[in-house]
Amino acid sequence: MTAANTTMPFPVRLRIPVRIDPVLLGITLTLLLGGLVILASASIATADNATGDPFYYVSRQSVAALLGVVAGFVCLFVPMHFWRNIGPLALLFAFGLLVAVLVPGAGYTANGSTRWIRLGVFNMQASEAARLCLIIYMAGYLVRHNQTLREQFSGFVKPMIVLFIACCLLLAEPDFGAAIVLIAIAFAMMFVAGARFRDFFVFAGLAIAGAATLALTRQYRLERLTGFLDPWADPYDKGFQLTQSLIAIGRGEWFGVGLGDSVQKLFYLPDAHTDFVFAVFAEEFGLLGALVLIAIFAALLWRIFQLAMRAANVERFFEAYFAVGIGAWLGLQAIINIGVNMGMLPTKGLTLPLISYGRSSLIVALVSIGILFRIHHELAVEGNLPNRRRKKRGSRR
């Protein structure tokens, strides 16, 4: 089949067998279903104490998982040229979300941050959907202006201006962690697209200086930055969360205390079902289980980046840049979350993808993976991925 087949009318496309990446599907289901089990264990005490229903959080997360799977399945039938063409609209939608969350009455505030938009029974975290929209926009920009990006400083400046505005809106919530992740994703995508090293050095220096300034000018950010360096200096106040996380990881030893037998989740470790779910997992499954979980995330990134390379090899650059952006997002967020749990990084308030409680994060992650499945499908339909069945038949002859 040719590339023209990917733009067939929708009813015709439904008759084309869907090509699913079995490895990516297996890894995603492992993280998703395993994450629900981990979340149920980590949240059972907190949920029972807060609501009287021990499965309150896991049931809500399960509904979000179902919605995400349905949305991702729908995305499997949306051709990639649609996402490529809506780049400017995606940018406007992203800014609309980031502005709407700051509007009094529309934004929902919790723990001192206004990051959610009320949607009836569901509160959507604006930064999650906005991040996906910005990745779509960035992928399209890098395709349209690739030569300018490689040869002129202005090609690097323009997307940086867009990101600067988005980061200012994120910091107004405030959501310092989401701003850092967004900049890192953009840098990864532009690096793959061929941006010049000197442009990176200029903006990387400015980004580091800006981050340092923001950290030093806000007392709570400075406390987070210094608190993780020596949490035992104030284990009952500023270092309480991290010390409890380290105790949980230490209790796990080699093989863990067993599923459901964590002690730290029993009101000792704050946010055990969100930011610090990895610590509970390490306590219950030990070092061996933690290494297996990290290996699964590594396999997820390897598969996504492999898909990006295959797309780039056949000059499907929008698809390649998009896959790099999604891989950088999921990988960086997992690294930061695990690093925070282990005391290697200051607290950022970022979830562990597909595992931590966070309905917006889960839905957007599944939608993103659904689009990755679409990329694989289009490459397979065009004959750009190896057909194992055809190889086996040829070998028999």
GUDRENLUM-321256 format. One record per residue (C-alpha): residue in one letter; x, z, y. Coordinates in steps of 0.25 Angstrom, whole numbers, padded with zeros to 4 digits, always signed. Example, Ala and Ser with C-alpha at 12.3 -4.5 7.8 and 13.67 -1.06 7.14 Angstrom:
BEGIN
A+0049+0031-0018 S+0055+0029-0004 
// end
This chain:
BEGIN
M+0000+0000+0000 T+0004-0002+0014 A+0004+0007+0027 A-0009+0000+0031 N-0016+0007+0019 T-0015+0020+0027 T-0023+0015+0038 M-0035+0010+0029 P-0049+0015+0033 F-0052+0029+0028 P-0061+0026+0017 V-0051+0016+0011 R-0040+0026+0012 L-0048+0036+0004 R-0047+0026-0008 I-0032+0027-0007 P-0026+0037-0017 V-0021+0049-0009 R-0006+0052-0012 I-0003+0067-0011 D+0011+0072-0011 P+0010+0081-0023 V+0022+0089-0019 L+0017+0092-0005 L+0003+0096-0011 G+0009+0105-0021 I+0018+0112-0011 T+0006+0113-0001 L-0004+0119-0011 T+0007+0129-0016 L+0009+0134-0002 L-0006+0134+0001 L-0011+0141-0011 G+0000+0150-0013 G-0001+0154+0002 L-0015+0158+0000 V-0011+0167-0011 I+0000+0173-0003 L-0009+0175+0009 A-0019+0182+0001 S-0009+0192-0004 A-0003+0194+0010 S-0016+0195+0017 I-0025+0203+0008 A-0022+0217+0014 T-0023+0212+0028 A-0036+0205+0026 D-0042+0216+0018 N-0039+0226+0029 A-0043+0217+0041 T-0056+0210+0035 G-0059+0217+0022 D-0057+0204+0015 P-0043+0204+0008 F-0044+0188+0007 Y-0048+0186+0021 Y-0036+0179+0025 V-0034+0171+0013 S-0048+0166+0013 R-0047+0161+0027 Q-0034+0155+0024 S-0040+0148+0011 V-0051+0142+0020 A-0040+0137+0030 A-0033+0131+0018 L-0045+0124+0013 L-0047+0118+0027 G-0033+0114+0028 V-0033+0107+0015 V-0046+0099+0018 A-0040+0095+0032 G-0027+0091+0025 F-0034+0083+0015 V-0041+0076+0026 C-0028+0073+0033 L-0024+0066+0020 F-0033+0055+0023 V-0029+0054+0038 P-0019+0042+0040 M-0006+0046+0046 H-0008+0035+0057 F-0020+0044+0062 W-0010+0056+0064 R+0000+0047+0071 N-0010+0042+0081 I-0016+0055+0085 G-0003+0061+0090 P-0007+0062+0105 L-0021+0068+0101 A-0014+0078+0092 L-0005+0082+0104 L-0017+0084+0113 F-0024+0092+0102 A-0012+0101+0100 F-0011+0104+0115 G-0027+0106+0115 L-0025+0117+0104 L-0014+0124+0110 V-0021+0124+0124 A-0034+0128+0118 V-0029+0140+0111 L-0025+0146+0124 V-0039+0144+0130 P-0046+0158+0132 G-0057+0158+0122 A-0052+0147+0113 G-0039+0154+0109 Y-0039+0166+0099 T-0029+0177+0101 A-0022+0185+0090 N-0010+0194+0090 G-0007+0190+0105 S-0007+0175+0102 T-0018+0165+0106 R-0015+0154+0095 W-0029+0151+0089 I-0041+0143+0093 R-0055+0149+0089 L-0062+0139+0080 G-0074+0147+0075 V-0070+0154+0063 F-0056+0148+0063 N-0045+0151+0073 M-0036+0139+0074 Q-0021+0141+0078 A-0019+0131+0088 S-0004+0129+0086 E-0005+0125+0071 A-0014+0113+0074 A-0007+0110+0087 R+0007+0109+0079 L+0001+0099+0069 C-0004+0090+0081 L+0009+0091+0088 I+0017+0087+0075 I+0007+0075+0074 Y+0010+0071+0089 M+0025+0073+0087 A+0026+0064+0075 G+0019+0053+0083 Y+0027+0055+0095 L+0040+0054+0087 V+0035+0041+0081 R+0031+0035+0094 H+0043+0039+0102 N+0054+0040+0091 Q+0064+0031+0098 T+0062+0038+0112 L+0064+0051+0104 R+0077+0046+0098 E+0083+0040+0111 Q+0077+0047+0123 F+0076+0061+0128 S+0062+0059+0132 G+0058+0056+0118 F+0061+0071+0115 V+0056+0077+0127 K+0042+0072+0127 P+0038+0079+0114 M+0045+0091+0118 I+0036+0092+0131 V+0024+0091+0121 L+0030+0102+0113 F+0034+0111+0125 I+0019+0111+0130 A+0014+0114+0115 C+0024+0125+0114 C+0020+0131+0128 L+0006+0131+0123 L+0010+0138+0110 L+0018+0149+0117 A+0006+0152+0126 E-0002+0156+0114 P+0009+0162+0111 D+0015+0155+0098 F+0030+0155+0099 G+0032+0151+0084 A+0023+0139+0085 A+0030+0134+0097 I+0044+0135+0090 V+0038+0128+0077 L+0032+0117+0085 I+0046+0114+0092 A+0053+0115+0079 I+0043+0105+0073 A+0045+0095+0084 F+0060+0096+0084 A+0060+0093+0069 M+0051+0081+0071 M+0059+0075+0082 F+0072+0078+0075 V+0067+0069+0063 A+0062+0059+0073 G+0076+0057+0078 A+0077+0065+0091 R+0091+0066+0097 F+0098+0079+0094 R+0102+0081+0109 D+0087+0081+0112 F+0085+0092+0101 F+0096+0100+0107 V+0090+0100+0121 F+0076+0104+0117 A+0081+0113+0106 G+0089+0121+0116 L+0077+0121+0126 A+0068+0126+0114 I+0077+0137+0110 A+0079+0142+0125 G+0064+0141+0127 A+0061+0149+0114 A+0072+0159+0118 T+0066+0161+0132 L+0052+0162+0126 A+0057+0173+0116 L+0064+0181+0127 T+0053+0180+0137 R+0042+0186+0128 Q+0044+0200+0123 Y+0036+0198+0110 R+0044+0186+0107 L+0057+0193+0109 E+0052+0205+0101 R+0049+0195+0089 L+0063+0188+0091 T+0071+0201+0091 G+0062+0209+0081 F+0065+0200+0069 L+0080+0202+0071 D+0080+0216+0068 P+0065+0220+0063 W+0070+0233+0058 A+0074+0238+0072 D+0059+0240+0074 P+0052+0239+0061 Y+0039+0246+0065 D+0037+0237+0077 K+0043+0224+0081 G+0050+0223+0067 F+0038+0228+0059 Q+0033+0214+0055 L+0046+0209+0050 T+0051+0221+0043 Q+0038+0222+0035 S+0040+0207+0032 L+0055+0210+0027 I+0050+0222+0019 A+0040+0213+0012 I+0050+0202+0009 G+0060+0213+0004 R+0050+0219-0005 G+0048+0205-0012 E+0062+0206-0017 W+0064+0194-0028 F+0051+0192-0034 G+0041+0200-0025 V+0031+0211-0027 G+0020+0202-0033 L+0008+0194-0026 G-0001+0204-0019 D+0009+0216-0020 S+0015+0215-0006 V+0015+0228+0001 Q+0019+0223+0015 K+0006+0215+0017 L-0001+0228+0016 F-0002+0230+0031 Y+0014+0232+0032 L+0017+0217+0036 P+0009+0211+0048 D+0004+0197+0046 A+0007+0197+0032 H-0003+0185+0029 T+0002+0177+0041 D+0016+0177+0047 F+0022+0186+0036 V+0015+0181+0023 F+0029+0176+0018 A+0034+0191+0018 V+0022+0195+0009 F+0025+0183+0000 A+0039+0187-0001 E+0035+0201-0004 E+0026+0197-0015 F+0034+0186-0021 G+0048+0190-0018 L+0061+0181-0014 L+0058+0172-0025 G+0044+0169-0020 A+0048+0168-0006 L+0059+0157-0010 V+0048+0149-0018 L+0039+0149-0006 I+0050+0145+0003 A+0054+0134-0007 I+0039+0129-0007 F+0040+0128+0008 A+0053+0120+0007 A+0047+0111-0003 L+0035+0108+0007 L+0045+0105+0018 W+0053+0096+0009 R+0041+0088+0005 I+0036+0086+0019 F+0049+0082+0024 Q+0051+0072+0012 L+0038+0066+0016 A+0043+0065+0030 M+0055+0058+0025 R+0047+0048+0017 A+0038+0045+0029 A+0050+0042+0038 N+0057+0033+0027 V+0045+0024+0028 E+0044+0025+0043 R+0032+0034+0044 F+0038+0042+0055 F+0025+0049+0060 E+0023+0054+0046 A+0037+0058+0045 Y+0038+0066+0058 F+0024+0072+0055 A+0029+0077+0041 V+0042+0083+0048 G+0034+0090+0058 I+0025+0096+0047 G+0037+0100+0039 A+0044+0106+0050 W+0032+0114+0054 L+0029+0120+0040 G+0044+0122+0037 L+0047+0129+0050 Q+0035+0138+0050 A+0038+0142+0036 I+0053+0145+0039 I+0049+0153+0052 N+0038+0161+0044 I+0047+0164+0033 G+0059+0167+0042 V+0050+0177+0050 N+0046+0184+0038 M+0060+0186+0034 G+0065+0191+0047 M+0073+0178+0050 L+0064+0174+0062 P+0056+0180+0073 T+0041+0181+0070 K+0034+0168+0074 G+0020+0170+0069 L+0021+0157+0061 T+0013+0156+0047 L+0019+0152+0034 P+0013+0138+0032 L+0002+0137+0021 I+0004+0152+0018 S+0002+0162+0030 Y-0012+0165+0034 G-0015+0155+0046 R-0027+0145+0044 S-0023+0136+0055 S-0009+0135+0050 L-0014+0132+0036 I-0024+0121+0040 V-0014+0114+0049 A-0003+0115+0038 L-0012+0109+0028 V-0017+0098+0037 S-0002+0094+0040 I+0001+0094+0025 G-0012+0085+0023 I-0006+0075+0033 L+0008+0076+0026 F+0000+0072+0013 R-0006+0060+0021 I+0008+0055+0024 H+0012+0056+0010 H+0000+0048+0006 E+0002+0037+0016 L+0017+0036+0011 A+0012+0035-0003 V+0002+0025+0000 E+0012+0016+0006 G+0021+0018-0006 N+0032+0025+0002 L+0032+0037-0008 P+0037+0036-0022 N+0026+0033-0032 R+0029+0041-0044 R+0019+0035-0053 R+0024+0021-0050 K+0038+0025-0053 K+0034+0031-0066 R+0027+0018-0070 G+0039+0010-0066 S+0048+0018-0075 R+0039+0016-0087 R+0040+0001-0085 
// end
